[in-house]
Protein backbone atom coordinates (compact mmCIF):
# COMPACT_ATOMS: atom_id res chain seq x y z
CA UNK A 1 0.00 0.00 0.00
CA UNK A 2 1.35 3.42 -0.96
CA UNK A 3 0.02 6.70 0.42
CA UNK A 4 0.09 9.52 -2.12
CA UNK A 5 -0.07 13.21 -1.31
CA UNK A 6 -1.84 15.62 -3.68
CA UNK A 7 0.94 16.70 -6.00
CA UNK A 8 2.32 13.17 -6.26
CA UNK A 9 -1.14 11.93 -7.24
CA UNK A 10 -1.90 14.74 -9.69
CA UNK A 11 1.29 14.50 -11.77
CA UNK A 12 0.85 10.83 -12.83
CA UNK A 13 -2.82 11.59 -13.54
CA UNK A 14 -1.83 14.50 -15.82
CA UNK A 15 0.60 12.28 -17.72
CA UNK A 16 -1.85 9.36 -17.76
CA UNK A 17 0.67 7.13 -15.98
CA UNK A 18 -1.70 6.75 -13.02
CA UNK A 19 -3.68 4.11 -14.90
CA UNK A 20 -0.57 1.96 -15.26
CA UNK A 21 0.52 2.55 -11.66
CA UNK A 22 -2.83 1.26 -10.43
CA UNK A 23 -2.39 -1.99 -12.36
CA UNK A 24 0.04 -3.30 -9.74
CA UNK A 25 -0.02 -0.78 -6.89
CA UNK A 26 -2.61 -0.19 -4.20
CA UNK A 27 -2.99 3.53 -3.56
CA UNK A 28 -4.59 5.14 -0.54
CA UNK A 29 -5.14 8.86 0.00
CA UNK A 30 -6.53 10.83 2.89
CA UNK A 31 -9.82 12.67 2.63
CA UNK A 32 -7.85 15.94 2.67
CA UNK A 33 -5.76 14.82 -0.33
CA UNK A 34 -8.94 13.78 -2.16
CA UNK A 35 -10.41 17.23 -1.58
CA UNK A 36 -7.21 18.98 -2.70
CA UNK A 37 -6.85 16.76 -5.77
CA UNK A 38 -10.42 16.94 -7.05
CA UNK A 39 -11.45 20.57 -6.60
CA UNK A 40 -11.51 21.59 -10.25
CA UNK A 41 -13.57 19.00 -12.08
CA UNK A 42 -12.97 20.61 -15.47
CA UNK A 43 -9.44 19.18 -15.64
CA UNK A 44 -8.79 15.75 -17.17
CA UNK A 45 -6.47 14.69 -14.32
CA UNK A 46 -9.15 15.53 -11.77
CA UNK A 47 -11.74 13.53 -13.70
CA UNK A 48 -9.37 10.57 -13.81
CA UNK A 49 -8.65 10.72 -10.08
CA UNK A 50 -12.36 11.08 -9.32
CA UNK A 51 -13.18 8.07 -11.51
CA UNK A 52 -10.58 5.90 -9.77
CA UNK A 53 -11.84 6.97 -6.33
CA UNK A 54 -15.45 6.24 -7.32
CA UNK A 55 -14.43 2.83 -8.71
CA UNK A 56 -12.56 2.01 -5.49
CA UNK A 57 -9.21 1.76 -7.26
CA UNK A 58 -7.91 4.59 -5.08
CA UNK A 59 -8.93 4.12 -1.47
CA UNK A 60 -9.78 7.17 0.62
CA UNK A 61 -9.39 7.22 4.40
CA UNK A 62 -10.75 9.92 6.65
CA UNK A 63 -7.83 11.17 8.65
CA UNK A 64 -7.68 13.82 11.37
CA UNK A 65 -4.11 15.03 11.88
CA UNK A 66 -4.75 15.76 15.55
CA UNK A 67 -2.35 17.43 17.94
CA UNK A 68 0.73 15.62 16.60
CA UNK A 69 -0.14 16.64 13.05
CA UNK A 70 -0.69 20.27 13.97
CA UNK A 71 2.76 20.31 15.57
CA UNK A 72 4.38 18.73 12.50
CA UNK A 73 2.50 21.16 10.26
CA UNK A 74 3.85 24.10 12.23
CA UNK A 75 7.38 22.77 12.78
CA UNK A 76 7.94 21.82 9.14
CA UNK A 77 5.75 24.46 7.48
CA UNK A 78 3.66 21.82 5.70
CA UNK A 79 0.13 21.74 4.34
CA UNK A 80 -2.56 19.54 5.86
CA UNK A 81 -2.63 17.10 2.92
CA UNK A 82 1.07 16.34 3.23
CA UNK A 83 0.84 16.01 7.02
CA UNK A 84 -2.16 13.68 6.85
CA UNK A 85 -0.42 11.53 4.22
CA UNK A 86 2.80 11.35 6.22
CA UNK A 87 1.00 10.39 9.43
CA UNK A 88 -1.22 7.79 7.73
CA UNK A 89 1.81 6.14 6.13
CA UNK A 90 3.76 6.29 9.37
CA UNK A 91 0.99 4.86 11.56
CA UNK A 92 0.09 2.06 9.15
CA UNK A 93 3.61 1.18 8.04
CA UNK A 94 2.82 2.13 4.43
CA UNK A 95 5.15 3.73 1.90
CA UNK A 96 4.71 7.48 1.37
CA UNK A 97 4.91 8.91 -2.15
CA UNK A 98 5.73 12.60 -1.94
CA UNK A 99 7.66 15.20 -3.86
CA UNK A 100 7.18 17.88 -1.21
CA UNK A 101 10.52 19.15 0.11
CA UNK A 102 9.22 19.79 3.62
CA UNK A 103 7.50 16.39 3.78
CA UNK A 104 10.72 14.69 2.70
CA UNK A 105 12.60 16.60 5.39
CA UNK A 106 9.99 15.63 8.01
CA UNK A 107 10.26 11.96 6.98
CA UNK A 108 14.01 12.01 7.45
CA UNK A 109 13.76 13.59 10.89
CA UNK A 110 10.76 11.62 12.16
OpenMM code with the backbone's topology and positions (N, CA, C; nanometers):
from openmm import Vec3, app, unit

residues = "UNK UNK UNK UNK UNK UNK UNK UNK UNK UNK UNK UNK UNK UNK UNK UNK UNK UNK UNK UNK UNK UNK UNK UNK UNK UNK UNK UNK UNK UNK UNK UNK UNK UNK UNK UNK UNK UNK UNK UNK UNK UNK UNK UNK UNK UNK UNK UNK UNK UNK UNK UNK UNK UNK UNK UNK UNK UNK UNK UNK UNK UNK UNK UNK UNK UNK UNK UNK UNK UNK UNK UNK UNK UNK UNK UNK UNK UNK UNK UNK UNK UNK UNK UNK UNK UNK UNK UNK UNK UNK UNK UNK UNK UNK UNK UNK UNK UNK UNK UNK UNK UNK UNK UNK UNK UNK UNK UNK UNK UNK".split()
positions = [
    Vec3(0.0859, -0.1173, 0.0000),
    Vec3(0.0000, 0.0000, 0.0000),
    Vec3(0.0904, 0.1235, 0.0000),
    Vec3(0.0589, 0.2171, -0.0876),
    Vec3(0.1347, 0.3416, -0.0957),
    Vec3(0.0397, 0.4582, -0.0731),
    Vec3(0.0782, 0.5479, 0.0149),
    Vec3(0.0020, 0.6695, 0.0421),
    Vec3(0.0576, 0.7801, -0.0467),
    Vec3(-0.0297, 0.8413, -0.1249),
    Vec3(0.0092, 0.9517, -0.2123),
    Vec3(-0.0398, 1.0828, -0.1532),
    Vec3(0.0427, 1.1879, -0.1626),
    Vec3(-0.0072, 1.3213, -0.1307),
    Vec3(-0.0607, 1.3826, -0.2604),
    Vec3(-0.1131, 1.5029, -0.2539),
    Vec3(-0.1837, 1.5620, -0.3676),
    Vec3(-0.0983, 1.5767, -0.4931),
    Vec3(0.0145, 1.6429, -0.4802),
    Vec3(0.0944, 1.6699, -0.5997),
    Vec3(0.1490, 1.5414, -0.6606),
    Vec3(0.1792, 1.4443, -0.5771),
    Vec3(0.2319, 1.3170, -0.6256),
    Vec3(0.1234, 1.2332, -0.6916),
    Vec3(-0.0006, 1.2592, -0.6590),
    Vec3(-0.1137, 1.1928, -0.7243),
    Vec3(-0.1504, 1.2633, -0.8549),
    Vec3(-0.1467, 1.3950, -0.8532),
    Vec3(-0.1898, 1.4738, -0.9691),
    Vec3(-0.0955, 1.4567, -1.0879),
    Vec3(0.0348, 1.4584, -1.0653),
    Vec3(0.1289, 1.4502, -1.1770),
    Vec3(0.1119, 1.3223, -1.2595),
    Vec3(0.1066, 1.2023, -1.1991),
    Vec3(0.0852, 1.0834, -1.2825),
    Vec3(-0.0524, 1.0837, -1.3507),
    Vec3(-0.1505, 1.1494, -1.2898),
    Vec3(-0.2825, 1.1593, -1.3541),
    Vec3(-0.2741, 1.2490, -1.4777),
    Vec3(-0.2000, 1.3585, -1.4680),
    Vec3(-0.1830, 1.4498, -1.5817),
    Vec3(-0.1123, 1.3816, -1.6978),
    Vec3(-0.0179, 1.2950, -1.6676),
    Vec3(0.0597, 1.2284, -1.7723),
    Vec3(0.0006, 1.0922, -1.8087),
    Vec3(-0.1126, 1.0606, -1.7505),
    Vec3(-0.1851, 0.9357, -1.7756),
    Vec3(-0.1090, 0.8105, -1.7339),
    Vec3(-0.0080, 0.8278, -1.6511),
    Vec3(0.0670, 0.7132, -1.5978),
    Vec3(-0.0083, 0.6495, -1.4813),
    Vec3(-0.0979, 0.7246, -1.4193),
    Vec3(-0.1699, 0.6747, -1.3022),
    Vec3(-0.2432, 0.5443, -1.3327),
    Vec3(-0.2981, 0.5332, -1.4506),
    Vec3(-0.3682, 0.4106, -1.4897),
    Vec3(-0.2751, 0.2906, -1.4815),
    Vec3(-0.1548, 0.3070, -1.5297),
    Vec3(-0.0572, 0.1963, -1.5263),
    Vec3(-0.0095, 0.1678, -1.3847),
    Vec3(0.0091, 0.2730, -1.3055),
    Vec3(0.0522, 0.2555, -1.1663),
    Vec3(-0.0495, 0.1706, -1.0912),
    Vec3(-0.1776, 0.1975, -1.1145),
    Vec3(-0.2832, 0.1259, -1.0428),
    Vec3(-0.2966, -0.0206, -1.0835),
    Vec3(-0.2332, -0.0598, -1.1934),
    Vec3(-0.2389, -0.1994, -1.2358),
    Vec3(-0.1720, -0.2927, -1.1355),
    Vec3(-0.0659, -0.2439, -1.0685),
    Vec3(0.0039, -0.3303, -0.9736),
    Vec3(0.0390, -0.2612, -0.8420),
    Vec3(-0.0281, -0.1504, -0.8135),
    Vec3(-0.0015, -0.0777, -0.6894),
    Vec3(-0.1335, -0.0382, -0.6239),
    Vec3(-0.1438, -0.0636, -0.4947),
    Vec3(-0.2607, -0.0185, -0.4203),
    Vec3(-0.2315, 0.1206, -0.3652),
    Vec3(-0.3175, 0.2150, -0.3989),
    Vec3(-0.2986, 0.3534, -0.3562),
    Vec3(-0.4067, 0.3898, -0.2555),
    Vec3(-0.3649, 0.4585, -0.1511),
    Vec3(-0.4585, 0.5140, -0.0543),
    Vec3(-0.4254, 0.6615, -0.0380),
    Vec3(-0.5295, 0.7425, -0.0252),
    Vec3(-0.5135, 0.8856, 0.0003),
    Vec3(-0.6023, 0.9235, 0.1175),
    Vec3(-0.5685, 1.0338, 0.1803),
    Vec3(-0.6530, 1.0827, 0.2887),
    Vec3(-0.7670, 1.1646, 0.2290),
    Vec3(-0.8698, 1.1863, 0.3085),
    Vec3(-0.9822, 1.2673, 0.2630),
    Vec3(-0.9373, 1.4093, 0.2268),
    Vec3(-0.8378, 1.4613, 0.2970),
    Vec3(-0.7848, 1.5945, 0.2666),
    Vec3(-0.7193, 1.5948, 0.1290),
    Vec3(-0.6412, 1.4924, 0.0982),
    Vec3(-0.5762, 1.4822, -0.0327),
    Vec3(-0.6818, 1.4684, -0.1421),
    Vec3(-0.7852, 1.3913, -0.1163),
    Vec3(-0.8937, 1.3784, -0.2155),
    Vec3(-0.9532, 1.5147, -0.2447),
    Vec3(-0.9823, 1.5899, -0.1404),
    Vec3(-1.0414, 1.7229, -0.1579),
    Vec3(-0.9473, 1.8145, -0.2371),
    Vec3(-0.8191, 1.8137, -0.2012),
    Vec3(-0.7214, 1.8981, -0.2699),
    Vec3(-0.7042, 1.8575, -0.4167),
    Vec3(-0.7137, 1.7292, -0.4443),
    Vec3(-0.6847, 1.6763, -0.5774),
    Vec3(-0.8036, 1.6771, -0.6728),
    Vec3(-0.9225, 1.7037, -0.6205),
    Vec3(-1.0418, 1.6939, -0.7054),
    Vec3(-1.1272, 1.8207, -0.7037),
    Vec3(-1.0693, 1.9311, -0.6686),
    Vec3(-1.1455, 2.0568, -0.6600),
    Vec3(-1.1986, 2.1050, -0.7941),
    Vec3(-1.1174, 2.0979, -0.8963),
    Vec3(-1.1514, 2.1590, -1.0252),
    Vec3(-1.1861, 2.0518, -1.1268),
    Vec3(-1.3100, 2.0120, -1.1266),
    Vec3(-1.3570, 1.8998, -1.2078),
    Vec3(-1.3428, 1.9186, -1.3583),
    Vec3(-1.3104, 2.0387, -1.4034),
    Vec3(-1.2972, 2.0606, -1.5471),
    Vec3(-1.1662, 2.0048, -1.6036),
    Vec3(-1.0718, 1.9693, -1.5177),
    Vec3(-0.9435, 1.9180, -1.5645),
    Vec3(-0.9485, 1.7664, -1.5828),
    Vec3(-0.8819, 1.7180, -1.6861),
    Vec3(-0.8793, 1.5747, -1.7172),
    Vec3(-0.8198, 1.4943, -1.6020),
    Vec3(-0.7102, 1.5431, -1.5419),
    Vec3(-0.6469, 1.4693, -1.4320),
    Vec3(-0.7417, 1.4548, -1.3140),
    Vec3(-0.8199, 1.5571, -1.2880),
    Vec3(-0.9153, 1.5529, -1.1773),
    Vec3(-1.0260, 1.4518, -1.2079),
    Vec3(-1.0710, 1.4506, -1.3307),
    Vec3(-1.1738, 1.3533, -1.3704),
    Vec3(-1.1218, 1.2102, -1.3566),
    Vec3(-0.9969, 1.1891, -1.3921),
    Vec3(-0.9369, 1.0565, -1.3813),
    Vec3(-0.9256, 1.0134, -1.2347),
    Vec3(-0.8762, 1.1025, -1.1514),
    Vec3(-0.8646, 1.0720, -1.0079),
    Vec3(-1.0022, 1.0429, -0.9495),
    Vec3(-1.1002, 1.1259, -0.9821),
    Vec3(-1.2363, 1.1077, -0.9321),
    Vec3(-1.2924, 0.9727, -0.9755),
    Vec3(-1.2702, 0.9365, -1.1011),
    Vec3(-1.3181, 0.8072, -1.1511),
    Vec3(-1.2562, 0.6922, -1.0724),
    Vec3(-1.1243, 0.6978, -1.0493),
    Vec3(-1.0576, 0.5897, -0.9766),
    Vec3(-1.1033, 0.5826, -0.8308),
    Vec3(-1.1309, 0.6961, -0.7707),
    Vec3(-1.1843, 0.6971, -0.6334),
    Vec3(-1.3235, 0.6340, -0.6333),
    Vec3(-1.4075, 0.6773, -0.7253),
    Vec3(-1.5448, 0.6237, -0.7325),
    Vec3(-1.5476, 0.4741, -0.7608),
    Vec3(-1.4507, 0.4257, -0.8389),
    Vec3(-1.4428, 0.2831, -0.8710),
    Vec3(-1.3756, 0.2021, -0.7597),
    Vec3(-1.3234, 0.2696, -0.6584),
    Vec3(-1.2564, 0.2014, -0.5486),
    Vec3(-1.1130, 0.1617, -0.5793),
    Vec3(-1.0596, 0.2074, -0.6910),
    Vec3(-0.9212, 0.1759, -0.7265),
    Vec3(-0.8225, 0.2588, -0.6453),
    Vec3(-0.8662, 0.3766, -0.6039),
    Vec3(-0.7908, 0.4586, -0.5084),
    Vec3(-0.8760, 0.4630, -0.3825),
    Vec3(-0.8208, 0.4125, -0.2735),
    Vec3(-0.8933, 0.4122, -0.1466),
    Vec3(-0.8756, 0.5471, -0.0775),
    Vec3(-0.9808, 0.5901, -0.0108),
    Vec3(-0.9782, 0.7174, 0.0618),
    Vec3(-1.0060, 0.6878, 0.2085),
    Vec3(-0.9191, 0.7384, 0.2953),
    Vec3(-0.9385, 0.7218, 0.4396),
    Vec3(-0.9565, 0.8580, 0.5043),
    Vec3(-1.0584, 0.8698, 0.5868),
    Vec3(-1.0750, 0.9919, 0.6654),
    Vec3(-0.9629, 0.9959, 0.7674),
    Vec3(-0.8978, 1.1093, 0.7765),
    Vec3(-0.7832, 1.1169, 0.8655),
    Vec3(-0.7736, 1.2547, 0.9290),
    Vec3(-0.7829, 1.2581, 1.0605),
    Vec3(-0.7676, 1.3819, 1.1374),
    Vec3(-0.6232, 1.3884, 1.1855),
    Vec3(-0.5532, 1.4956, 1.1531),
    Vec3(-0.4114, 1.5031, 1.1877),
    Vec3(-0.3876, 1.5189, 1.3375),
    Vec3(-0.4859, 1.5665, 1.4102),
    Vec3(-0.4753, 1.5761, 1.5552),
    Vec3(-0.3644, 1.6687, 1.6029),
    Vec3(-0.3357, 1.6569, 1.7301),
    Vec3(-0.2351, 1.7429, 1.7942),
    Vec3(-0.0955, 1.7207, 1.7354),
    Vec3(-0.0588, 1.5932, 1.7162),
    Vec3(0.0728, 1.5619, 1.6604),
    Vec3(0.0878, 1.6233, 1.5204),
    Vec3(-0.0164, 1.6108, 1.4405),
    Vec3(-0.0137, 1.6639, 1.3048),
    Vec3(-0.0049, 1.8149, 1.3009),
    Vec3(-0.0754, 1.8795, 1.3909),
    Vec3(-0.0689, 2.0270, 1.3967),
    Vec3(0.0717, 2.0734, 1.4332),
    Vec3(0.1382, 1.9980, 1.5210),
    Vec3(0.2762, 2.0314, 1.5572),
    Vec3(0.3698, 2.0107, 1.4385),
    Vec3(0.3553, 1.8989, 1.3688),
    Vec3(0.4379, 1.8726, 1.2502),
    Vec3(0.4127, 1.9786, 1.1439),
    Vec3(0.2866, 2.0131, 1.1239),
    Vec3(0.2495, 2.1159, 1.0257),
    Vec3(0.3198, 2.2475, 1.0555),
    Vec3(0.3207, 2.2845, 1.1816),
    Vec3(0.3848, 2.4097, 1.2233),
    Vec3(0.5373, 2.3989, 1.2153),
    Vec3(0.5927, 2.2932, 1.2722),
    Vec3(0.7385, 2.2770, 1.2782),
    Vec3(0.8037, 2.2679, 1.1406),
    Vec3(0.7345, 2.2049, 1.0463),
    Vec3(0.7941, 2.1821, 0.9142),
    Vec3(0.7322, 2.2692, 0.8046),
    Vec3(0.6398, 2.3568, 0.8440),
    Vec3(0.5750, 2.4463, 0.7478),
    Vec3(0.5135, 2.3667, 0.6321),
    Vec3(0.4281, 2.2710, 0.6684),
    Vec3(0.3663, 2.1819, 0.5701),
    Vec3(0.2172, 2.2088, 0.5618),
    Vec3(0.1578, 2.1654, 0.4516),
    Vec3(0.0135, 2.1741, 0.4335),
    Vec3(-0.0532, 2.0504, 0.4935),
    Vec3(-0.1822, 2.0606, 0.5201),
    Vec3(-0.2561, 1.9535, 0.5860),
    Vec3(-0.2546, 1.8235, 0.5064),
    Vec3(-0.2641, 1.8310, 0.3742),
    Vec3(-0.2626, 1.7099, 0.2918),
    Vec3(-0.1342, 1.6307, 0.3073),
    Vec3(-0.0224, 1.7010, 0.3073),
    Vec3(0.1066, 1.6336, 0.3232),
    Vec3(0.1200, 1.5746, 0.4635),
    Vec3(0.0756, 1.6497, 0.5635),
    Vec3(0.0837, 1.6006, 0.7022),
    Vec3(-0.0041, 1.4771, 0.7201),
    Vec3(-0.1265, 1.4829, 0.6695),
    Vec3(-0.2163, 1.3676, 0.6855),
    Vec3(-0.1612, 1.2449, 0.6133),
    Vec3(-0.1010, 1.2648, 0.4970),
    Vec3(-0.0418, 1.1535, 0.4222),
    Vec3(0.0760, 1.0941, 0.4975),
    Vec3(0.1626, 1.1799, 0.5466),
    Vec3(0.2800, 1.1350, 0.6219),
    Vec3(0.2379, 1.0546, 0.7449),
    Vec3(0.1421, 1.1070, 0.8204),
    Vec3(0.0997, 1.0390, 0.9429),
    Vec3(0.0281, 0.9068, 0.9139),
    Vec3(-0.0547, 0.9039, 0.8098),
    Vec3(-0.1220, 0.7795, 0.7734),
    Vec3(-0.0192, 0.6729, 0.7369),
    Vec3(0.0770, 0.7096, 0.6534),
    Vec3(0.1814, 0.6142, 0.6133),
    Vec3(0.2612, 0.5679, 0.7349),
    Vec3(0.2956, 0.6603, 0.8185),
    Vec3(0.3763, 0.6286, 0.9375),
    Vec3(0.3013, 0.5349, 1.0328),
    Vec3(0.1763, 0.5647, 1.0594),
    Vec3(0.0993, 0.4860, 1.1562),
    Vec3(0.0624, 0.3476, 1.1034),
    Vec3(0.0478, 0.3341, 0.9729),
    Vec3(0.0086, 0.2057, 0.9150),
    Vec3(0.1261, 0.1259, 0.8617),
    Vec3(0.2444, 0.1864, 0.8586),
    Vec3(0.3609, 0.1183, 0.8042),
    Vec3(0.3592, 0.1115, 0.6521),
    Vec3(0.2903, 0.2068, 0.5888),
    Vec3(0.2821, 0.2129, 0.4432),
    Vec3(0.3970, 0.2975, 0.3887),
    Vec3(0.4181, 0.2888, 0.2601),
    Vec3(0.5147, 0.3731, 0.1897),
    Vec3(0.4471, 0.5066, 0.1601),
    Vec3(0.5224, 0.6148, 0.1703),
    Vec3(0.4711, 0.7478, 0.1374),
    Vec3(0.5312, 0.7938, 0.0059),
    Vec3(0.4457, 0.8328, -0.0877),
    Vec3(0.4908, 0.8911, -0.2147),
    Vec3(0.4701, 1.0419, -0.2052),
    Vec3(0.5806, 1.1145, -0.2032),
    Vec3(0.5727, 1.2604, -0.1944),
    Vec3(0.6868, 1.3233, -0.2717),
    Vec3(0.6605, 1.4410, -0.3237),
    Vec3(0.7659, 1.5196, -0.3862),
    Vec3(0.7833, 1.6521, -0.3124),
    Vec3(0.7158, 1.6651, -0.1993),
    Vec3(0.7182, 1.7875, -0.1209),
    Vec3(0.8463, 1.7943, -0.0375),
    Vec3(0.9221, 1.9002, -0.0575),
    Vec3(1.0516, 1.9152, 0.0108),
    Vec3(1.0372, 1.9090, 0.1627),
    Vec3(0.9402, 1.9773, 0.2164),
    Vec3(0.9222, 1.9794, 0.3618),
    Vec3(0.8773, 1.8424, 0.4133),
    Vec3(0.7942, 1.7732, 0.3367),
    Vec3(0.7503, 1.6393, 0.3780),
    Vec3(0.8679, 1.5418, 0.3767),
    Vec3(0.9532, 1.5538, 0.2764),
    Vec3(1.0722, 1.4690, 0.2700),
    Vec3(1.1610, 1.4956, 0.3904),
    Vec3(1.1786, 1.6220, 0.4239),
    Vec3(1.2598, 1.6599, 0.5389),
    Vec3(1.1982, 1.6035, 0.6678),
    Vec3(1.0676, 1.6152, 0.6822),
    Vec3(0.9990, 1.5632, 0.8015),
    Vec3(1.0155, 1.4119, 0.8108),
    Vec3(1.0074, 1.3424, 0.6979),
    Vec3(1.0264, 1.1959, 0.6975),
    Vec3(1.1650, 1.1576, 0.7469),
    Vec3(1.2646, 1.2309, 0.7028),
    Vec3(1.4009, 1.2010, 0.7447),
    Vec3(1.4201, 1.2218, 0.8950),
    Vec3(1.3593, 1.3258, 0.9468),
    Vec3(1.3763, 1.3588, 1.0886),
    Vec3(1.2895, 1.2699, 1.1776),
    Vec3(1.1671, 1.2422, 1.1346),
    Vec3(1.0761, 1.1616, 1.2158),
    Vec3(1.1106, 1.0140, 1.2045),
] * unit.nanometer
topology = app.Topology()
chain = topology.addChain("A")
for resn in residues:
    res = topology.addResidue(resn, chain)
    for name in ("N", "CA", "C"):
        topology.addAtom(name, app.Element.getBySymbol(name[0]), res)
